[in-house]
């Protein structure tokens, strides 16, 4: 009777390592393939949406709007518009309602509307979808165009990483547009808060001429005039620094208005 050869523990570790590497490589290849497929499908939908977008009439843009976004159906799915973020090179359709199967096709509206300044859009972290949100910085532009052809322009205010249970902070953030996606591993959410370029305000910004002269807080008496410099700033972001004072919208300073 032949004796069984003892298997070296080192050989077992090598075999297990190879298996794990092959599994990781297969998972990476699958994810890349899924990413590419989602991106291609989204671009096809964008092309169809652009053909279906209405041309808004000037008087309609200035009048009251129905807070409910118009919906267009393509291939059995309903869409409310198109989102464009030039800084990360994406131009994507936005579905009217959120679900996991829909997220595999395109970003989805989860809460709100662009017409009530509380729109929240979620997407997978595919590179072709919202995977590059972490690259955005304050001041980057975002555009959402609804199916009536109304263009809504936003500016990025801040990018944060939130707990997945931070629903209240996202749904009732006070920002006109919120975008978010999961991080790799799914334990946290990359969240982008944007202000509307429509809602501009005029502010007085008080800056000291000398470094030794601190800027006054709101409500404190101003220092000697020769120690301060006054700026007028158009701002669509919040919260404001302590040395920025909000002014009435209009008219002010000889008829200057936002």
C-alpha positions as CSV (number, residue, x, y, z in Angstrom):
1,X,0.0,0.0,0.0
2,X,1.4,3.3,-1.1
3,X,1.8,6.0,1.5
4,X,0.0,9.3,0.7
5,X,2.4,12.2,0.1
6,X,2.0,15.0,2.6
7,X,0.9,18.3,1.0
8,X,3.1,21.2,1.9
9,X,1.3,24.1,3.8
10,X,3.2,26.5,1.6
11,X,1.8,24.9,-1.6
12,X,-1.7,25.2,-0.2
13,X,-1.2,28.9,0.5
14,X,0.0,29.4,-3.0
15,X,-2.9,27.6,-4.5
16,X,-5.4,29.6,-2.4
17,X,-3.6,32.8,-3.3
18,X,-3.9,32.1,-7.0
19,X,-7.6,31.2,-6.6
20,X,-8.3,34.5,-4.8
21,X,-6.4,36.5,-7.4
22,X,-8.4,34.9,-10.2
23,X,-11.6,35.6,-8.3
24,X,-10.7,39.2,-7.7
25,X,-9.7,39.6,-11.4
26,X,-13.0,38.1,-12.5
27,X,-15.0,40.4,-10.2
28,X,-13.0,43.4,-11.5
29,X,-13.7,42.4,-15.1
30,X,-17.4,41.9,-14.4
31,X,-17.7,45.3,-12.7
32,X,-15.9,47.0,-15.6
33,X,-18.1,45.2,-18.1
34,X,-21.2,46.3,-16.2
35,X,-19.9,49.8,-15.9
36,X,-19.3,50.0,-19.7
37,X,-22.7,48.5,-20.4
38,X,-24.5,51.0,-18.1
39,X,-22.6,53.9,-19.7
40,X,-23.5,52.9,-23.2
41,X,-27.1,52.3,-22.4
42,X,-27.3,55.7,-20.7
43,X,-25.9,57.5,-23.7
44,X,-28.5,55.8,-25.9
45,X,-31.2,57.0,-23.7
46,X,-29.8,60.6,-23.6
47,X,-29.9,60.7,-27.4
48,X,-33.5,59.7,-27.3
49,X,-34.4,62.2,-24.5
50,X,-32.8,65.1,-26.4
51,X,-35.1,64.4,-29.3
52,X,-38.2,64.4,-27.0
53,X,-37.3,67.6,-25.0
54,X,-39.8,70.4,-25.6
55,X,-38.7,73.9,-26.6
56,X,-39.8,76.2,-23.8
57,X,-41.6,79.4,-24.7
58,X,-40.1,82.6,-23.0
59,X,-43.3,83.5,-21.3
60,X,-43.7,80.0,-19.9
61,X,-40.3,80.1,-18.3
62,X,-41.1,83.2,-16.3
63,X,-44.6,82.1,-15.2
64,X,-45.6,79.7,-12.4
65,X,-44.6,76.1,-13.0
66,X,-46.2,72.8,-12.0
67,X,-44.0,71.5,-9.2
68,X,-44.3,68.0,-10.7
69,X,-41.7,67.3,-13.3
70,X,-43.0,66.1,-16.7
71,X,-42.2,62.5,-17.5
72,X,-41.2,60.8,-20.8
73,X,-41.2,57.0,-21.3
74,X,-38.4,55.3,-23.2
75,X,-38.2,51.5,-23.4
76,X,-40.6,51.0,-20.5
77,X,-38.8,53.4,-18.2
78,X,-39.9,56.9,-17.2
79,X,-37.4,59.8,-17.2
80,X,-37.6,63.4,-15.9
81,X,-34.6,65.0,-17.5
82,X,-30.9,65.0,-18.1
83,X,-28.0,65.9,-15.8
84,X,-24.7,67.3,-17.1
85,X,-21.5,67.8,-15.0
86,X,-18.7,69.1,-17.3
87,X,-16.0,68.9,-14.7
88,X,-16.2,65.1,-14.7
89,X,-17.4,64.7,-18.3
90,X,-20.9,63.2,-17.7
91,X,-24.2,63.8,-19.5
92,X,-26.8,61.3,-18.2
93,X,-30.6,60.7,-18.2
94,X,-32.4,60.8,-14.9
95,X,-35.2,58.4,-14.1
96,X,-38.3,59.6,-12.4
97,X,-38.2,57.0,-9.6
98,X,-35.5,55.2,-7.6
99,X,-35.0,51.4,-7.5
100,X,-31.9,49.1,-7.6
101,X,-32.8,47.7,-11.1
102,X,-33.2,51.3,-12.4
103,X,-29.9,52.4,-11.0
104,X,-28.2,49.8,-13.2
105,X,-29.4,51.9,-16.2
106,X,-29.2,55.5,-15.1
107,X,-29.2,57.9,-12.2
108,X,-32.6,58.2,-10.5
109,X,-34.6,60.9,-8.7
110,X,-35.0,59.9,-5.1
111,X,-36.7,63.0,-3.7
112,X,-38.0,66.4,-4.7
113,X,-38.1,68.4,-7.9
114,X,-36.0,71.1,-9.7
115,X,-39.1,73.3,-9.6
116,X,-39.2,73.3,-5.8
117,X,-35.4,73.5,-5.3
118,X,-35.1,70.2,-3.4
119,X,-34.1,67.7,-6.0
120,X,-32.1,64.7,-4.9
121,X,-30.5,62.4,-7.5
122,X,-28.8,59.0,-6.7
123,X,-26.7,56.9,-8.9
124,X,-24.3,53.9,-8.8
125,X,-20.6,54.5,-8.5
126,X,-19.9,53.4,-12.0
127,X,-17.3,55.6,-13.5
128,X,-19.8,56.3,-16.3
129,X,-22.4,57.4,-13.8
130,X,-21.5,59.1,-10.4
131,X,-18.2,57.3,-9.7
132,X,-16.2,60.5,-10.1
133,X,-18.2,62.7,-7.7
134,X,-15.3,62.8,-5.4
135,X,-13.4,64.8,-8.0
136,X,-15.8,67.7,-7.8
137,X,-14.9,70.9,-6.0
138,X,-16.7,74.0,-4.8
139,X,-17.6,76.2,-7.8
140,X,-18.0,73.4,-10.3
141,X,-21.1,73.7,-12.5
142,X,-24.0,71.3,-12.7
143,X,-27.0,71.5,-15.1
144,X,-30.3,69.7,-15.0
145,X,-32.7,70.0,-18.0
146,X,-36.2,68.8,-17.6
147,X,-38.5,67.4,-20.3
148,X,-40.1,70.8,-20.8
149,X,-36.7,72.0,-21.9
150,X,-36.2,74.2,-18.8
151,X,-32.5,74.4,-17.9
152,X,-31.6,74.6,-14.2
153,X,-28.1,75.7,-13.4
154,X,-26.3,74.9,-10.2
155,X,-23.0,75.4,-8.5
156,X,-21.3,72.9,-6.2
157,X,-21.1,74.2,-2.7
158,X,-19.5,71.2,-0.8
159,X,-18.7,67.5,-1.1
160,X,-19.1,65.3,2.0
161,X,-19.0,61.6,2.9
162,X,-22.1,60.7,4.9
163,X,-23.4,57.6,6.7
164,X,-25.9,55.7,4.6
165,X,-28.6,56.4,7.3
166,X,-28.3,60.2,6.9
167,X,-31.6,60.4,5.0
168,X,-32.7,63.6,6.8
169,X,-29.5,65.5,6.0
170,X,-30.0,64.6,2.3
171,X,-33.8,64.9,1.8
172,X,-34.0,68.2,3.8
173,X,-30.6,69.7,3.3
174,X,-31.8,73.1,2.3
175,X,-29.8,72.9,-1.0
176,X,-31.5,73.1,-4.4
177,X,-29.7,70.0,-5.7
178,X,-28.1,67.0,-3.9
179,X,-26.2,64.2,-5.8
180,X,-24.9,61.1,-4.1
181,X,-23.5,57.7,-4.7
182,X,-22.0,54.9,-2.6
183,X,-18.3,54.6,-2.0
184,X,-16.5,51.4,-2.9
185,X,-17.6,48.8,-0.3
186,X,-20.9,50.6,0.1
187,X,-20.3,51.7,3.8
188,X,-20.6,55.4,3.2
189,X,-22.1,57.8,0.6
190,X,-20.3,60.5,-1.4
191,X,-22.7,63.5,-1.3
192,X,-22.5,66.7,-3.3
193,X,-24.6,69.7,-2.2
194,X,-25.3,72.3,-4.9
195,X,-26.9,75.8,-4.8
196,X,-29.1,77.2,-7.6
197,X,-27.7,80.0,-9.7
198,X,-31.3,81.4,-9.8
199,X,-31.3,82.1,-6.2
200,X,-28.7,84.8,-6.1
201,X,-28.3,87.2,-3.2
202,X,-26.3,90.4,-2.8
203,X,-24.0,90.6,0.3
204,X,-21.7,93.0,1.8
205,X,-18.3,91.5,2.5
206,X,-16.2,93.4,5.1
207,X,-12.5,92.8,4.9
208,X,-9.8,94.5,7.0
209,X,-7.1,96.6,5.2
210,X,-4.6,95.6,7.8
211,X,-4.0,92.0,9.0
212,X,-4.0,93.3,12.5
213,X,-7.6,94.6,12.2
214,X,-10.0,91.6,12.4
215,X,-13.2,91.8,10.4
216,X,-16.3,92.5,12.6
217,X,-19.0,89.9,13.2
218,X,-22.5,90.5,12.0
219,X,-24.2,92.8,14.4
220,X,-21.0,94.3,15.9
221,X,-20.2,98.0,15.3
222,X,-17.8,98.6,12.4
223,X,-14.2,99.8,13.1
224,X,-12.8,103.1,11.8
225,X,-13.6,103.5,8.1
226,X,-9.9,103.7,7.1
227,X,-9.3,100.2,8.5
228,X,-12.0,98.4,6.4
229,X,-12.5,97.6,2.8
230,X,-16.1,96.9,1.6
231,X,-17.0,94.5,-1.2
232,X,-20.3,93.6,-2.9
233,X,-20.5,89.9,-3.6
234,X,-23.1,87.9,-5.6
235,X,-23.5,84.6,-3.8
236,X,-25.6,81.5,-4.2
237,X,-24.1,79.4,-1.5
238,X,-24.6,78.9,2.2
239,X,-23.8,79.0,5.1
240,X,-22.2,82.4,5.0
241,X,-19.0,83.4,6.7
242,X,-19.4,85.6,9.8
243,X,-18.1,88.7,8.0
244,X,-20.7,88.5,5.2
245,X,-23.9,90.5,5.7
246,X,-27.0,89.7,3.7
247,X,-28.8,92.7,2.1
248,X,-32.3,93.1,0.8
249,X,-32.6,91.8,-2.8
250,X,-33.5,95.1,-4.5
251,X,-33.4,97.9,-5.0
252,X,-30.2,99.1,-3.3
253,X,-27.2,101.2,-4.0
254,X,-28.8,103.4,-6.6
255,X,-31.0,100.7,-8.2
256,X,-28.5,97.8,-8.3
257,X,-30.4,94.6,-8.0
258,X,-29.5,90.9,-8.3
